[in-house]
Amino acid sequence: QPYARSETIVPSHDAALSSRLPGCGRSGVWRRSSASSWNCVHCSKSRRKGKPARRAACGVRPYELDPGSTDRTAAAALVTLERAFSGDDSIEAALHFVADRFAAIPVSAPRDRKPKVAIIGDLYLRDNEVMNQDLIGAIEDGGGEVVTTPYNEYVKIVSHAYFERMRREGRYSEYLGYSALFGAMEAIERRVLGERFSTHRPFAEQQQIKETLQRFGVRIEHSGETHDNLLKVVHLIHEHPDLSLIVHAGPSFCCPSLITEALTERIREVTGVPVVSLTYDGTGTYQNDKIQPYLSFAR
């Protein structure tokens, strides 16, 4: 039984489905109170350990002089981080060890910079190399450098807008609870990641968020994937003014992805960066070849 030893937590509308899965007798229905704050914090800690390693790999691999050295370092990094996360080693020491290993990889001269490509879209699909047909590999094979967004940075990009919405809607208990949780996560980041890996908090002012969203015809009262994508796009342009391409990755028939896709021309008008949308339908038809013309003629 593949799920016999797992306790799965599912939304209430999926409870009937999960009860029919083999070995899912321990399934429980997710409610807002079901996930404790500490579970959220621990989940955040696990996310924050892997994402800096992926960002480091994406920044080094296109320029490595010894092909495959970055992937070997990344594989070793995962083992090191796994041991640290399980409590066998120091987390701080493991992170610095991994960073030093990436820094030691021989790379080409800085003048040989390749076009930078950012990935936005579905939160799960954009990071899953099976679902997105190894999108990062396709971009790098096409001559680009991928700009990733670790989850600790992503949370900072969207958090203030969500807090402001909670205040406007009078959801003060949620605001206080999530603000405290966010503060705990930031404290963990400073302690675990340190200045070497931490990211600053963008969009700290309400007026800045409002002005950013208005450029796309969106209000702070809106929420969801498209809202988050727009804040992320503007942040990435600010952090990487030399960005050459934005890739929007989404699953077929996904309503938020369709809304973001409808805004791609507006994103190009506001940012000056072209956007290509890739839709993965599960049939196995290769989608990533659509990015090659954009990389070949990148600015």
N, C-alpha and C positions, 0 to 999 in steps of 0.2 A: 504494500500500500504506500504510494509515494508521499502521501500527506499524513500518514498515521501518527507521526511524532510532532506534527506542527499544530500550533494553535493559530488559526486564521481569524482575522478580524475583517468583516466585510460590511458595506453599507446595507441598510435594512432592506432595500429593494433587491439586493442580491442574495439575501439569506436563503431563499428557496433554492436558488441555483447551487450555492455552496453546500447545502445539505445533501445534494445528489452526487457530489464529487466523492470518489472512493476514499475512504479513510478520513473524511473531514468531519467526524462526529464532534470534534472539539471546537468547531467554528462558533464564533460569537458575533453578535450584531454590533457594528460600530456606532457609537453615539458620541457626541462632542465630549461628554464627561468620561467616556471609556478610556481615552488615551491620556494618561497622566502627564503633567508637565515634565516630569523627569524622563519619561519615555521619549518625549519630543526632544529633550535636550540630548539624550544619548543617541537618538537617530541623527540629530544634527552633527554630533561629534563624528559619527562614522562617515557621514557624507563629506565633512570638511577634510578628512584625512586623505581621501582618494582624489578629490578634485584638484588640489594643488599639484599632485603628481601628473595628472593628465595635462594640465596647463603647461607644466614644465616640459613634458614630452612633445607637445605640439609646437612649442617654441624652439625646440632644439632639432627635432627629427629632420625638417626640411634642409638643414644646413650641416648635418653630420658628415664628416669625412670618411668615417668607417661605417658603411651601410649595415644597419641592423644593431648598431651599438645602443641607440636610444631604446629600441624595443627590449633589448636584453636588460638594460638598466631599469626600464619600467617594470619588467617582470620581477626583477629582484626587489624593486621598491615595494611592490604589492606584498611580497612575502614579509619584508621588514615591517611594513605598516600593519599587516595582519597580526604579527607577533606582538607588536606594541598595543594594538587595540584589544587583544585577548588578555593583556596584563602581564605578559612575560617580559617586556622591555619598557623603557621609558618612552613615552609618546614624543616628548620634546626632542629627545636625543635621536629618535628614529626619523623625525621630520628633517632635522638638520643633516643627518647622515644621507638621506635621500637627496636633499637639495645639493649637497656637496658632490654626490655621484653624478648628478645631471650636469653640474657646472664643470666637471672634469672631462666631459665628452668633447673631443676635438671637433671644431666647427669651422666653416668657411668664413671669409672676411665679411664684416658687417655691410660692406658696399653691395654685396650680392643678395640684398633683401628681396624676398618674393612677395607677390600680392597677398595682402591680408584678407581673410574671409571669415566673417562671423556667421554663426548658426543660431537661428531663432526658431520658434515653433513649439510643437508639442513637447512638454516637459520630459516625457519618457522617451519618445521616439528619437529626439535629437541626440541622445546620449547612448542609445542602444545600437551597437554596430550590426546586430542581426536584423533588426527592424529597418534600419536606414541603409542597409546594404554597404556597410563600412564607408559612410559618407566622409569621415575624416581622411581615410586612406585615399578615396577618390580625389579629394581636393588636393592632397599632397602629391599624388601621382600626376595630377594635372598642372603642377607647378605652383601651388598656393601654400600659404601658411594659415593654419586655422587659429582663430582667436576664440578660446573657450571662456565660459562664464561659470566659475565654481559656484556652488549653491550658497556659500556664505556671502558671496558678492550679489547673487541674484536676490536673496532675501533682503539685503540692504537696498537694492534698487527699488523694490516694490513696497517695502514695509510702511514707509511714512504715508503713502497714499491710502493704504488700508486702515491705518490708525486714524487718519483724518476722516475717512468715511464712517468709521465706527462712532467717532465723536458727533458727527453731523446727524447720524441716525439715532443718537441717544443710547447706543449700546455701550454704556459706560463700564459695566462689569467686564465685558469682553475686552474693551480697550485696556483696562487696568491689568487684566490677566495676561493678555498677549504682549503688552508693553513690558511687563515683568519678565516674561519668557524671553523676549527679544534681548532684554538687558542681560539675562543670564547667558544667552548664547554669545553675545558680544564679549562678556567676561571670559567665557571659555575660549573664545577665539584668541583673545589677547594672551591668555595663559598658555594655551596649547600651541597655537600657531606662532605667536610672537610677532614682532614688527616685520620680520622677514617675509611672512606669508599673509599677514592681515591685509584687508582692503578697507578703503575709506567708505563712508556712508554717503552716497550721492542723494540728491533730491531731498535735502534736509529741510527745505523751506516750502510751505504750502503754496505760495505764489509761484514758485519755480515749477512745481508739479502741474499746477493749473495751466500755466502758460505753455508747458510742454504738450499737454494733452489737447489743448485748444488748437494747436497747429494741425491736428489730425481730425478735428471735429468731434473729439471725445471729451466727456466731462469726468470729474473726479468721482461722481456718483456711480459711474460705470465700474465694472469689475470683470475679472476673467482673464483668459489667456491672451486675447488681443490687447487688452489694456496693459497687461504686463509686458507683452512684446514691444509695444510702442515705447514704454519707459526704458526698456532694455536697449532698444535701437539708439535712442538719443544718448544714453549713457555710453554706449560703445563708440559712437562717433566722437564723443568728447574725449574719451580715453585713447582712441586710435584714429586721429584725424586722417591718417593715410589708409584707412580701410578702403578696399577696392570692390568688395562684393558682400552682399548679405544673402544667405541661403535660408529660405523658409521651408522647414520640413514638417510635414503633417500627414496623418493617416487619411485614407479616403473616407468621404462622407462625414468628416468631423466638422461640426458647425463652427467652433471657434477658429479652426484652421481656414475655413472658407471665408470668414470675416477678415482675417489677417491677409489672406490672399487678395481679397478685394481692395485692400488698402496699399498694396505694394507700389502702385504708381504714385500714390500720394507720399509714401515713404521716400521714394526716389526724388520727388520734387522737393521735399523738405531737407533731405540729407545730402542730395547729390550723388548718392551711391545706388547703383542698380540692385534690384532684388529679383532673384529667381526662386520660384516656388516648386518644390518637389513633393509629389503626392505618392505615397506608398500604399498600394492596394492589396498587398498580400499574395498576389499572383506569381511573384517572382520576376516579373518584367523589370528589367534594369532601368532605373530612373536617373542615376547620377551622371550619366553622360551629358545631360542638359547643361551642366555647369561649365563644360570645357570651352565653349566659345567665349564665355565671360572671362575665363582665366587667360585665354590666348590673347585677348585684346584688352586686358586690364589696364587701368590708368596708371 
